[in-house]
Amino acid sequence: MDLFAGRKDKFRDLGEFALNVFRKVREGHYCLVISDWVVDEFKKFRDPKEIERLLEGLKTEHLVRITTTSEDKKEARRLSTNNFPDALHVVLARKANCIYLVTRNIQDFAEFQNYIEIKIPEEL
């Protein structure tokens, strides 16, 4: 969202950090895992075609798509009673054997630090 919304803080262009993550994926430093849940959340704010255009530029070996199952949703509800959306992101990241979950909303994921390492884009 930082990239597509052109977000900035007082001193920095947050979209640049997000773009840098995609550059690193394109160069093969990281593999990007994207779930249908991420795309569904993205649809609330932007046209999903925008994210698909960005993903088209990535090689297949650098991009993994995963689908949410009813079991994933059950696990997310078990993991957190009051933060289902973010718990589902964690469950899906673990399902895909991710090392990091990258987000600007670190505080929203504080309760999940024992499950997966949470990083902001500029830490990659």
OpenMM code with the backbone's topology and positions (N, CA, C; nanometers):
from openmm import Vec3, app, unit

residues = "MET ASP LEU PHE ALA GLY ARG LYS ASP LYS PHE ARG ASP LEU GLY GLU PHE ALA LEU ASN VAL PHE ARG LYS VAL ARG GLU GLY HIS TYR CYS LEU VAL ILE SER ASP TRP VAL VAL ASP GLU PHE LYS LYS PHE ARG ASP PRO LYS GLU ILE GLU ARG LEU LEU GLU GLY LEU LYS THR GLU HIS LEU VAL ARG ILE THR THR THR SER GLU ASP LYS LYS GLU ALA ARG ARG LEU SER THR ASN ASN PHE PRO ASP ALA LEU HIS VAL VAL LEU ALA ARG LYS ALA ASN CYS ILE TYR LEU VAL THR ARG ASN ILE GLN ASP PHE ALA GLU PHE GLN ASN TYR ILE GLU ILE LYS ILE PRO GLU GLU LEU".split()
positions = [
    Vec3(0.0829, -0.1199, 0.0000),
    Vec3(0.0000, 0.0000, 0.0000),
    Vec3(0.0870, 0.1258, 0.0000),
    Vec3(0.2032, 0.1196, 0.0675),
    Vec3(0.2931, 0.2358, 0.0678),
    Vec3(0.3293, 0.2753, -0.0745),
    Vec3(0.3580, 0.1774, -0.1565),
    Vec3(0.3976, 0.2034, -0.2947),
    Vec3(0.2818, 0.2608, -0.3758),
    Vec3(0.1674, 0.1973, -0.3698),
    Vec3(0.0549, 0.2387, -0.4529),
    Vec3(-0.0110, 0.3679, -0.4057),
    Vec3(-0.0065, 0.3928, -0.2756),
    Vec3(-0.0708, 0.5124, -0.2213),
    Vec3(0.0257, 0.6311, -0.2138),
    Vec3(0.1525, 0.6086, -0.2465),
    Vec3(0.2509, 0.7168, -0.2407),
    Vec3(0.2702, 0.7694, -0.0994),
    Vec3(0.2665, 0.6813, -0.0028),
    Vec3(0.2760, 0.7230, 0.1376),
    Vec3(0.4143, 0.7777, 0.1713),
    Vec3(0.4126, 0.8748, 0.2601),
    Vec3(0.5356, 0.9363, 0.3094),
    Vec3(0.5205, 0.9601, 0.4587),
    Vec3(0.6328, 0.9588, 0.5303),
    Vec3(0.6280, 1.0071, 0.6674),
    Vec3(0.6906, 1.1457, 0.6665),
    Vec3(0.7297, 1.1978, 0.7799),
    Vec3(0.7814, 1.3352, 0.7835),
    Vec3(0.9060, 1.3547, 0.6977),
    Vec3(0.9874, 1.2505, 0.6860),
    Vec3(1.1167, 1.2666, 0.6209),
    Vec3(1.1412, 1.1734, 0.5033),
    Vec3(1.0606, 1.0686, 0.4904),
    Vec3(1.0933, 0.9652, 0.3931),
    Vec3(0.9759, 0.9305, 0.3032),
    Vec3(1.0107, 0.8823, 0.1859),
    Vec3(0.9126, 0.8289, 0.0918),
    Vec3(0.8999, 0.6797, 0.1205),
    Vec3(0.7917, 0.6398, 0.1854),
    Vec3(0.7729, 0.5006, 0.2251),
    Vec3(0.7537, 0.4086, 0.1044),
    Vec3(0.7022, 0.4645, -0.0032),
    Vec3(0.6868, 0.3872, -0.1263),
    Vec3(0.8199, 0.3407, -0.1819),
    Vec3(0.9252, 0.4194, -0.1613),
    Vec3(1.0594, 0.3809, -0.2074),
    Vec3(1.1086, 0.2561, -0.1352),
    Vec3(1.0800, 0.2465, -0.0059),
    Vec3(1.1197, 0.1273, 0.0687),
    Vec3(1.0468, 0.0043, 0.0149),
    Vec3(0.9189, 0.0206, -0.0124),
    Vec3(0.8399, -0.0900, -0.0672),
    Vec3(0.8919, -0.1297, -0.2053),
    Vec3(0.9200, -0.0306, -0.2870),
    Vec3(0.9729, -0.0576, -0.4214),
    Vec3(1.1068, -0.1301, -0.4123),
    Vec3(1.1880, -0.0929, -0.3152),
    Vec3(1.3171, -0.1586, -0.2967),
    Vec3(1.2997, -0.3070, -0.2626),
    Vec3(1.1971, -0.3402, -0.1859),
    Vec3(1.1695, -0.4813, -0.1552),
    Vec3(1.1389, -0.5557, -0.2848),
    Vec3(1.0563, -0.4980, -0.3710),
    Vec3(1.0244, -0.5627, -0.4981),
    Vec3(1.1478, -0.5749, -0.5869),
    Vec3(1.2357, -0.4754, -0.5828),
    Vec3(1.3620, -0.4839, -0.6586),
    Vec3(1.4454, -0.6019, -0.6101),
    Vec3(1.4542, -0.6177, -0.4791),
    Vec3(1.5332, -0.7274, -0.4227),
    Vec3(1.4729, -0.8628, -0.4590),
    Vec3(1.3420, -0.8703, -0.4644),
    Vec3(1.2767, -0.9941, -0.5087),
    Vec3(1.3109, -1.0189, -0.6554),
    Vec3(1.2989, -0.9155, -0.7368),
    Vec3(1.3289, -0.9278, -0.8799),
    Vec3(1.4730, -0.9735, -0.9028),
    Vec3(1.5649, -0.9270, -0.8178),
    Vec3(1.7069, -0.9635, -0.8300),
    Vec3(1.7370, -1.1005, -0.7699),
    Vec3(1.6385, -1.1624, -0.7055),
    Vec3(1.6570, -1.2963, -0.6526),
    Vec3(1.7092, -1.3034, -0.5098),
    Vec3(1.7128, -1.1897, -0.4401),
    Vec3(1.7571, -1.1910, -0.3000),
    Vec3(1.6517, -1.2509, -0.2081),
    Vec3(1.5266, -1.2365, -0.2473),
    Vec3(1.4149, -1.2870, -0.1687),
    Vec3(1.3130, -1.3488, -0.2629),
    Vec3(1.2286, -1.4308, -0.2041),
    Vec3(1.1125, -1.4848, -0.2739),
    Vec3(0.9904, -1.4167, -0.2111),
    Vec3(0.8994, -1.3705, -0.2926),
    Vec3(0.7789, -1.3045, -0.2428),
    Vec3(0.6653, -1.4058, -0.2363),
    Vec3(0.6064, -1.4153, -0.1193),
    Vec3(0.4884, -1.5004, -0.1021),
    Vec3(0.3687, -1.4074, -0.0942),
    Vec3(0.2727, -1.4316, -0.1792),
    Vec3(0.1515, -1.3493, -0.1772),
    Vec3(0.0316, -1.4433, -0.1695),
    Vec3(-0.0564, -1.4099, -0.0791),
    Vec3(-0.1751, -1.4942, -0.0589),
    Vec3(-0.2978, -1.4275, -0.1188),
    Vec3(-0.3996, -1.5074, -0.1382),
    Vec3(-0.5268, -1.4517, -0.1824),
    Vec3(-0.5828, -1.3564, -0.0771),
    Vec3(-0.5448, -1.3773, 0.0481),
    Vec3(-0.5870, -1.2894, 0.1577),
    Vec3(-0.5275, -1.1496, 0.1406),
    Vec3(-0.4004, -1.1413, 0.1010),
    Vec3(-0.3372, -1.0108, 0.0754),
    Vec3(-0.4105, -0.9405, -0.0382),
    Vec3(-0.4374, -1.0140, -0.1444),
    Vec3(-0.5062, -0.9547, -0.2594),
    Vec3(-0.6462, -0.9084, -0.2193),
    Vec3(-0.7176, -0.9873, -0.1399),
    Vec3(-0.8512, -0.9471, -0.0937),
    Vec3(-0.8440, -0.8177, -0.0116),
    Vec3(-0.7462, -0.8072, 0.0755),
    Vec3(-0.7318, -0.6852, 0.1551),
    Vec3(-0.6955, -0.5665, 0.0662),
    Vec3(-0.6115, -0.5910, -0.0322),
    Vec3(-0.5702, -0.4866, -0.1251),
    Vec3(-0.6905, -0.4310, -0.2021),
    Vec3(-0.7841, -0.5194, -0.2363),
    Vec3(-0.9028, -0.4802, -0.3134),
    Vec3(-0.9880, -0.3757, -0.2418),
    Vec3(-0.9774, -0.3685, -0.1100),
    Vec3(-1.0551, -0.2703, -0.0344),
    Vec3(-1.0106, -0.1277, -0.0638),
    Vec3(-0.8871, -0.1123, -0.1111),
    Vec3(-0.8302, 0.0209, -0.1272),
    Vec3(-0.7913, 0.0551, -0.2709),
    Vec3(-0.7601, -0.0459, -0.3494),
    Vec3(-0.7098, -0.0217, -0.4851),
    Vec3(-0.7634, -0.1286, -0.5804),
    Vec3(-0.7451, -0.1023, -0.7070),
    Vec3(-0.7815, -0.1988, -0.8101),
    Vec3(-0.6801, -0.3140, -0.8061),
    Vec3(-0.7265, -0.4374, -0.7930),
    Vec3(-0.6332, -0.5511, -0.7845),
    Vec3(-0.5464, -0.5668, -0.9096),
    Vec3(-0.5876, -0.5062, -1.0206),
    Vec3(-0.5061, -0.5126, -1.1423),
    Vec3(-0.3716, -0.4438, -1.1206),
    Vec3(-0.3678, -0.3442, -1.0314),
    Vec3(-0.2419, -0.2748, -1.0028),
    Vec3(-0.1394, -0.3698, -0.9427),
    Vec3(-0.1820, -0.4485, -0.8475),
    Vec3(-0.0886, -0.5414, -0.7850),
    Vec3(-0.0502, -0.6525, -0.8825),
    Vec3(-0.1432, -0.6950, -0.9646),
    Vec3(-0.1116, -0.7990, -1.0636),
    Vec3(-0.0084, -0.7487, -1.1640),
    Vec3(-0.0173, -0.6217, -1.2044),
    Vec3(0.0824, -0.5655, -1.2964),
    Vec3(0.2212, -0.5657, -1.2331),
    Vec3(0.2274, -0.5341, -1.1059),
    Vec3(0.3551, -0.5343, -1.0350),
    Vec3(0.4115, -0.6758, -1.0266),
    Vec3(0.3261, -0.7723, -0.9995),
    Vec3(0.3703, -0.9105, -0.9860),
    Vec3(0.4118, -0.9717, -1.1192),
    Vec3(0.3535, -0.9223, -1.2303),
    Vec3(0.3891, -0.9731, -1.3629),
    Vec3(0.5380, -0.9573, -1.3917),
    Vec3(0.6001, -0.8564, -1.3309),
    Vec3(0.7417, -0.8318, -1.3554),
    Vec3(0.8338, -0.9243, -1.2785),
    Vec3(0.7785, -1.0132, -1.1974),
    Vec3(0.8608, -1.1035, -1.1173),
    Vec3(0.8702, -1.2405, -1.1833),
    Vec3(0.9872, -1.2997, -1.1750),
    Vec3(1.0052, -1.4347, -1.2288),
    Vec3(0.9268, -1.5329, -1.1426),
    Vec3(0.8800, -1.6384, -1.2053),
    Vec3(0.7997, -1.7372, -1.1326),
    Vec3(0.8749, -1.7973, -1.0152),
    Vec3(1.0050, -1.8130, -1.0269),
    Vec3(1.0808, -1.8724, -0.9167),
    Vec3(1.0971, -1.7775, -0.7980),
    Vec3(1.0628, -1.6513, -0.8176),
    Vec3(1.0721, -1.5535, -0.7092),
    Vec3(0.9353, -1.5187, -0.6500),
    Vec3(0.8315, -1.5838, -0.6992),
    Vec3(0.6958, -1.5531, -0.6562),
    Vec3(0.6211, -1.6816, -0.6215),
    Vec3(0.5635, -1.6842, -0.5021),
    Vec3(0.4838, -1.7978, -0.4574),
    Vec3(0.3452, -1.7463, -0.4219),
    Vec3(0.2444, -1.8071, -0.4788),
    Vec3(0.1059, -1.7706, -0.4472),
    Vec3(0.0465, -1.8813, -0.3617),
    Vec3(-0.0202, -1.8414, -0.2541),
    Vec3(-0.0856, -1.9409, -0.1699),
    Vec3(-0.2324, -1.9050, -0.1528),
    Vec3(-0.3097, -2.0073, -0.1277),
    Vec3(-0.4543, -1.9926, -0.1142),
    Vec3(-0.4960, -2.0244, 0.0289),
    Vec3(-0.5867, -1.9458, 0.0796),
    Vec3(-0.6396, -1.9642, 0.2146),
    Vec3(-0.7389, -2.0798, 0.2165),
    Vec3(-0.7265, -2.1645, 0.3179),
    Vec3(-0.8201, -2.2757, 0.3354),
    Vec3(-0.9009, -2.2528, 0.4632),
    Vec3(-1.0032, -2.3324, 0.4802),
    Vec3(-1.0822, -2.3226, 0.6039),
    Vec3(-0.9966, -2.3610, 0.7242),
    Vec3(-0.9022, -2.4519, 0.7057),
    Vec3(-0.8108, -2.4893, 0.8146),
    Vec3(-0.7224, -2.3711, 0.8543),
    Vec3(-0.6784, -2.2938, 0.7562),
    Vec3(-0.5977, -2.1742, 0.7856),
    Vec3(-0.6784, -2.0759, 0.8698),
    Vec3(-0.8049, -2.0597, 0.8362),
    Vec3(-0.8911, -1.9682, 0.9111),
    Vec3(-0.9138, -2.0165, 1.0537),
    Vec3(-0.9312, -2.1471, 1.0698),
    Vec3(-0.9465, -2.2028, 1.2048),
    Vec3(-0.8216, -2.1782, 1.2879),
    Vec3(-0.7064, -2.2002, 1.2258),
    Vec3(-0.5793, -2.1799, 1.2951),
    Vec3(-0.5622, -2.0328, 1.3348),
    Vec3(-0.6014, -1.9415, 1.2476),
    Vec3(-0.5915, -1.7981, 1.2782),
    Vec3(-0.6822, -1.7607, 1.3952),
    Vec3(-0.8006, -1.8176, 1.3997),
    Vec3(-0.8927, -1.7901, 1.5111),
    Vec3(-0.8381, -1.8464, 1.6421),
    Vec3(-0.7706, -1.9606, 1.6334),
    Vec3(-0.7087, -2.0189, 1.7514),
    Vec3(-0.5901, -1.9335, 1.7990),
    Vec3(-0.5177, -1.8790, 1.7033),
    Vec3(-0.3986, -1.7999, 1.7333),
    Vec3(-0.4322, -1.6674, 1.8003),
    Vec3(-0.5421, -1.6063, 1.7597),
    Vec3(-0.5786, -1.4763, 1.8157),
    Vec3(-0.7302, -1.4602, 1.8164),
    Vec3(-0.7828, -1.4262, 1.9313),
    Vec3(-0.9276, -1.4085, 1.9415),
    Vec3(-0.9724, -1.2696, 1.8986),
    Vec3(-0.8811, -1.1733, 1.8980),
    Vec3(-0.9227, -1.0359, 1.8661),
    Vec3(-0.8491, -0.9749, 1.7465),
    Vec3(-0.7653, -1.0518, 1.6777),
    Vec3(-0.6910, -0.9963, 1.5646),
    Vec3(-0.6864, -1.0988, 1.4509),
    Vec3(-0.8033, -1.1443, 1.4090),
    Vec3(-0.8114, -1.2473, 1.3054),
    Vec3(-0.7406, -1.2087, 1.1753),
    Vec3(-0.7599, -1.0887, 1.1192),
    Vec3(-0.6963, -1.0583, 0.9897),
    Vec3(-0.5444, -1.0738, 0.9925),
    Vec3(-0.4816, -1.0211, 1.0963),
    Vec3(-0.3361, -1.0303, 1.1031),
    Vec3(-0.2915, -1.1708, 1.1409),
    Vec3(-0.3694, -1.2386, 1.2239),
    Vec3(-0.3380, -1.3777, 1.2572),
    Vec3(-0.3400, -1.4640, 1.1315),
    Vec3(-0.4331, -1.4364, 1.0409),
    Vec3(-0.4396, -1.5129, 0.9168),
    Vec3(-0.3157, -1.4869, 0.8306),
    Vec3(-0.2676, -1.3640, 0.8278),
    Vec3(-0.1426, -1.3355, 0.7560),
    Vec3(-0.0282, -1.4196, 0.8132),
    Vec3(-0.0218, -1.4282, 0.9446),
    Vec3(0.0830, -1.5058, 1.0107),
    Vec3(0.0704, -1.6539, 0.9759),
    Vec3(-0.0493, -1.7063, 0.9842),
    Vec3(-0.0731, -1.8479, 0.9525),
    Vec3(-0.0313, -1.8777, 0.8083),
    Vec3(-0.0679, -1.7905, 0.7173),
    Vec3(-0.0347, -1.8127, 0.5760),
    Vec3(0.1150, -1.8001, 0.5508),
    Vec3(0.1787, -1.7069, 0.6191),
    Vec3(0.3244, -1.6918, 0.6044),
    Vec3(0.3961, -1.8168, 0.6548),
    Vec3(0.3509, -1.8673, 0.7665),
    Vec3(0.4121, -1.9901, 0.8203),
    Vec3(0.3840, -2.1089, 0.7290),
    Vec3(0.2636, -2.1146, 0.6755),
    Vec3(0.2257, -2.2226, 0.5829),
    Vec3(0.3214, -2.2261, 0.4629),
    Vec3(0.3642, -2.1085, 0.4196),
    Vec3(0.4538, -2.0970, 0.3041),
    Vec3(0.6013, -2.1011, 0.3442),
    Vec3(0.6273, -2.1288, 0.4726),
    Vec3(0.7646, -2.1360, 0.5233),
    Vec3(0.8419, -2.0058, 0.5078),
    Vec3(0.7723, -1.8944, 0.5256),
    Vec3(0.8373, -1.7638, 0.5173),
    Vec3(0.9306, -1.7428, 0.6362),
    Vec3(1.0353, -1.6688, 0.6115),
    Vec3(1.1270, -1.6308, 0.7184),
    Vec3(1.0778, -1.5025, 0.7843),
    Vec3(1.0297, -1.4093, 0.7002),
    Vec3(0.9839, -1.2799, 0.7489),
    Vec3(0.8410, -1.2535, 0.7041),
    Vec3(0.7714, -1.1774, 0.7860),
    Vec3(0.6465, -1.1166, 0.7450),
    Vec3(0.6782, -0.9673, 0.7416),
    Vec3(0.6662, -0.9071, 0.6247),
    Vec3(0.7057, -0.7674, 0.6061),
    Vec3(0.5815, -0.6798, 0.6087),
    Vec3(0.5842, -0.5819, 0.6995),
    Vec3(0.4704, -0.4914, 0.7162),
    Vec3(0.5169, -0.3609, 0.7778),
    Vec3(0.4453, -0.2570, 0.7537),
    Vec3(0.4725, -0.1300, 0.8196),
    Vec3(0.4046, -0.1288, 0.9572),
    Vec3(0.3040, -0.2119, 0.9771),
    Vec3(0.2245, -0.2130, 1.1000),
    Vec3(0.2812, -0.3104, 1.2030),
    Vec3(0.4018, -0.2863, 1.2448),
    Vec3(0.4692, -0.3748, 1.3409),
    Vec3(0.3848, -0.3951, 1.4668),
    Vec3(0.3261, -0.2875, 1.5176),
    Vec3(0.2501, -0.2966, 1.6427),
    Vec3(0.1309, -0.3911, 1.6308),
    Vec3(0.0716, -0.4017, 1.5129),
    Vec3(-0.0420, -0.4921, 1.4938),
    Vec3(-0.0010, -0.6389, 1.5020),
    Vec3(0.1272, -0.6655, 1.4819),
    Vec3(0.1770, -0.8023, 1.4798),
    Vec3(0.2589, -0.8380, 1.6032),
    Vec3(0.2618, -0.7510, 1.7017),
    Vec3(0.3432, -0.7737, 1.8219),
    Vec3(0.3111, -0.9064, 1.8897),
    Vec3(0.1852, -0.9432, 1.8932),
    Vec3(0.1476, -1.0676, 1.9614),
    Vec3(0.1937, -1.1937, 1.8879),
    Vec3(0.2426, -1.1774, 1.7664),
    Vec3(0.2828, -1.2926, 1.6854),
    Vec3(0.4340, -1.3075, 1.6709),
    Vec3(0.5115, -1.2290, 1.7447),
    Vec3(0.6568, -1.2303, 1.7307),
    Vec3(0.7191, -1.3659, 1.7591),
    Vec3(0.6515, -1.4503, 1.8360),
    Vec3(0.7046, -1.5835, 1.8640),
    Vec3(0.6782, -1.6827, 1.7506),
    Vec3(0.5990, -1.6411, 1.6526),
    Vec3(0.5625, -1.7301, 1.5428),
    Vec3(0.6423, -1.7040, 1.4157),
    Vec3(0.6753, -1.5766, 1.3924),
    Vec3(0.7470, -1.5394, 1.2709),
    Vec3(0.8145, -1.4048, 1.2952),
    Vec3(0.9264, -1.3845, 1.2290),
    Vec3(0.9971, -1.2567, 1.2453),
    Vec3(0.9253, -1.1487, 1.1643),
    Vec3(0.8931, -1.0397, 1.2317),
    Vec3(0.8226, -0.9285, 1.1692),
    Vec3(0.9239, -0.8197, 1.1360),
    Vec3(0.9219, -0.7724, 1.0120),
    Vec3(1.0155, -0.6681, 0.9683),
    Vec3(0.9414, -0.5595, 0.8923),
    Vec3(0.9957, -0.4396, 0.8979),
    Vec3(0.9468, -0.3315, 0.8117),
    Vec3(1.0288, -0.3360, 0.6829),
    Vec3(0.9771, -0.2829, 0.5735),
    Vec3(1.0454, -0.2952, 0.4444),
    Vec3(1.1908, -0.2489, 0.4451),
    Vec3(1.2213, -0.1421, 0.5147),
    Vec3(1.3578, -0.0900, 0.5117),
    Vec3(1.4584, -0.1768, 0.5863),
    Vec3(1.4098, -0.2763, 0.6588),
    Vec3(1.5006, -0.3688, 0.7284),
    Vec3(1.5499, -0.4824, 0.6386),
    Vec3(1.4939, -0.4948, 0.5208),
    Vec3(1.5396, -0.6007, 0.4284),
    Vec3(1.6588, -0.5517, 0.3474),
] * unit.nanometer
topology = app.Topology()
chain = topology.addChain("A")
for resn in residues:
    res = topology.addResidue(resn, chain)
    for name in ("N", "CA", "C"):
        topology.addAtom(name, app.Element.getBySymbol(name[0]), res)
